[in-house]
């Protein structure tokens, strides 16, 4: 199948895309019913409470999904990498978004129209099951993170967050640098702690040779120790 839009191709043919297994006919329907948009770093993709108009696929870039808490403080719920999907809970629940999404680097999204997605899901039980599995895995992740962020000590929370970033985005070619460069505030919001605590704990990890810091770049020097810190909480 030939694609005029490389971003649509990434979403429908990418190795990690959940939509890769669709038939040619189903993909043609989505190609005919899509829009795409570019976002600069820091731009809002959608806000909590807005109604979805379709299924969003992250074609390029990185996105954080967060809720605004007491006093306007953010709590990052999850990070999204290329070929990941956004907004499917709200789409299938026929409700507003339960969180907001912002680009953390220059990002391109593809939105497949709601009616087109729903027609395919109703006729394709394999795709419906894949969505159920994704939602179930996200619920498991959310449940585990709720316990971690409320019961683990600061060191355990931060160690777990670094491992989540590693598992979500992978490592650079050096095999140790996490392939995402977050501000200290974002790391704190991912770990349910203040920015000052995040800065101090990162410095402590660096002094213990667990990680190395170079601006926003974080290298994992001792993954086994980082995992132990996360497990011990």
C-alpha positions in Angstrom: 0.0 0.0 0.0 1.4 3.4 -1.0 1.1 6.4 1.4 1.3 10.0 0.4 1.7 11.1 4.1 4.7 9.6 5.9 3.1 10.3 9.3 0.0 8.2 8.4 2.4 5.5 7.2 4.2 5.6 10.5 0.9 5.1 12.4 -0.4 2.3 10.2 2.8 0.5 9.3 5.2 1.2 12.2 6.6 -1.9 13.9 5.1 -0.9 17.3 1.7 0.4 15.9 -1.4 -1.4 17.2 -3.0 -0.6 13.8 -0.4 -2.4 11.8 -2.4 -5.6 11.5 -5.4 -4.0 9.8 -6.4 -5.1 6.4 -5.6 -3.0 3.3 -9.2 -2.1 3.0 -9.4 -1.0 6.6 -6.2 1.1 6.3 -7.6 2.7 3.2 -10.7 3.8 5.2 -8.4 5.4 7.8 -6.3 7.1 5.2 -9.5 8.7 3.8 -10.6 9.9 7.2 -7.7 11.5 8.9 -6.1 14.8 9.7 -2.7 15.6 11.1 -1.1 18.4 13.0 2.3 19.6 14.1 3.0 20.8 17.7 6.0 22.7 19.0 7.6 21.8 22.3 5.3 22.9 25.1 2.1 23.2 23.0 -1.1 21.6 24.2 -2.5 18.7 22.2 -5.7 18.5 24.2 -7.1 19.6 27.5 -8.9 17.8 30.2 -12.6 17.9 29.7 -12.5 18.4 25.9 -14.4 15.9 23.8 -12.4 13.7 21.4 -13.0 13.9 17.7 -11.1 10.8 16.9 -8.2 8.4 17.8 -4.9 10.2 18.1 -1.7 8.4 17.0 1.6 10.0 17.9 3.5 9.8 14.6 6.7 11.6 15.8 7.9 13.2 19.0 7.1 12.7 22.7 4.1 13.6 24.8 3.3 13.8 28.5 -0.2 13.1 29.8 -1.0 14.8 33.1 -3.7 16.0 35.4 -3.7 19.3 37.3 -3.9 18.8 41.0 -4.2 21.0 44.1 -2.8 24.5 43.6 -2.3 23.9 39.9 0.5 21.3 40.4 0.8 18.8 37.6 0.9 15.0 38.1 2.2 13.2 35.1 0.2 10.1 34.5 2.1 8.6 31.6 4.6 9.3 28.8 3.8 8.5 25.2 6.3 7.5 22.5 6.0 7.4 18.7 3.3 5.1 17.4 1.5 5.3 20.7 -2.1 6.1 20.9 -3.8 9.0 22.8 -7.4 9.6 23.8 -8.8 6.1 23.3 -10.4 5.9 26.7 -12.4 9.0 26.2 -13.3 8.0 22.6 -14.7 4.6 23.7 -16.3 6.0 26.8 -17.9 8.8 24.8 -16.8 11.3 27.4 -14.3 14.1 27.7 -10.6 13.6 28.2 -9.8 12.8 31.8 -6.3 14.4 31.5 -4.4 16.8 29.3 -1.6 16.1 26.8 1.4 18.4 26.0 4.2 17.9 23.5 7.6 17.7 25.4 9.5 18.0 22.1 8.4 18.9 18.5 5.6 16.5 17.8 3.3 15.3 15.0 0.0 13.6 15.6 -2.4 11.9 13.2 -6.1 11.8 14.2 -8.3 9.2 12.7 -12.0 10.2 12.7 -14.2 8.7 15.3 -16.8 7.3 13.0 -14.2 5.5 10.8 -12.5 4.0 13.9 -15.8 2.8 15.4 -16.9 1.2 12.1 -13.7 -0.8 12.0 -13.7 -1.8 15.6 -17.3 -3.0 15.4 -16.4 -5.3 12.4 -12.9 -6.3 13.6 -12.9 -8.3 16.9 -9.1 -8.7 16.8 -8.7 -5.0 16.9 -11.3 -4.6 19.6 -9.5 -7.2 21.7 -6.2 -5.4 21.2 -7.8 -2.2 22.5 -9.1 -4.1 25.5 -5.6 -5.5 26.2 -4.1 -2.0 25.9 -6.7 -0.5 28.3 -6.2 -3.4 30.7 -2.4 -3.0 30.7 -2.8 0.8 31.2 -5.1 0.1 34.2 -2.6 -2.3 35.7 0.2 0.3 35.2 -2.0 3.0 36.8 -2.9 0.8 39.8 0.8 -0.1 40.4 1.9 3.6 40.0 -0.8 4.7 42.5 0.6 2.4 45.1 4.2 3.3 44.3 3.7 7.1 44.3 1.8 7.0 47.6 3.8 4.4 49.6 7.3 4.4 48.3 9.9 6.8 49.8 11.3 9.6 47.6 14.3 7.5 46.5 12.1 4.6 45.4 9.7 6.9 43.6 12.4 8.6 41.6 14.2 5.4 40.8 11.0 3.9 39.5 10.3 7.0 37.3 13.7 6.7 35.7 13.0 3.1 34.9 9.7 4.0 33.4 11.4 6.6 31.2 14.0 4.0 30.2 11.3 1.4 29.3 9.1 3.9 27.5 11.8 5.6 25.3 14.8 3.3 25.4 18.4 4.3 25.5 20.7 6.2 23.2 23.4 4.5 21.2 25.8 4.6 24.1 23.5 2.1 25.8 23.1 4.1 29.0 21.6 7.6 28.3 17.8 7.7 28.6 16.3 8.8 25.3 14.2 11.7 26.7 15.4 14.9 28.2 12.9 16.2 30.8 13.1 19.2 33.0 13.7 18.6 36.7 10.1 19.9 37.3 8.7 17.2 34.9 10.8 14.5 36.6 9.3 15.7 39.9 5.8 15.7 38.6 6.3 12.2 37.3 7.5 11.1 40.7 5.0 12.9 42.9 7.6 15.1 44.7 8.7 18.7 44.8 11.2 19.9 42.3 13.8 20.6 45.0 13.5 17.0 46.3 13.9 15.7 42.7 17.1 17.8 42.3 18.5 16.6 45.6 17.7 12.9 45.0 19.1 13.0 41.4 22.3 14.5 42.9 22.4 11.8 45.5 22.0 9.0 42.9 24.9 10.7 40.9 27.1 10.8 44.0 26.4 7.0 44.5 27.4 6.3 40.8 23.9 5.0 40.1 23.4 7.7 37.4 25.4 10.4 35.7 23.9 13.9 35.0 24.7 16.1 32.0 22.2 18.9 32.0 18.9 17.2 31.2 20.6 14.1 30.0 20.5 11.2 32.5 22.8 8.2 32.1 22.1 5.0 34.0 25.4 3.7 35.3 24.1 0.9 37.5 20.7 -0.4 36.4 20.7 -3.3 38.9 21.2 -0.8 41.8 18.5 1.5 40.4 16.1 -1.4 40.2 16.9 -2.4 43.7 16.2 1.1 45.0 12.9 1.1 43.1 11.9 -2.3 44.5 12.9 -1.5 48.1 10.9 1.8 47.9 
